C-alpha cells in the first residue's frame, strides 16, 4: 500500500517520472484493491507479487534515482 501511495504522489507531482515506471498504474490499482477491497484480496496473490515483483521495481527505482529524476 505504501508503494502505491508513493506512486500516486509521483504521478501527481512528477508525471514524466511516473510514466517511466512500468506497471505504475497497475500498482496503484493493486493498492486500491488492498485499501478498499481487502476482504476479497487473495493473500497468496499478495505474497506472490511481493516475492516476484518487488526486486524488479526496486531496480527500476534505484536506476531512476541514480540517473537523477530529470533524466
Helices and strands as residue ranges (DSSP letters): H 2-13, H 15-19, H 24-36, H 43-67
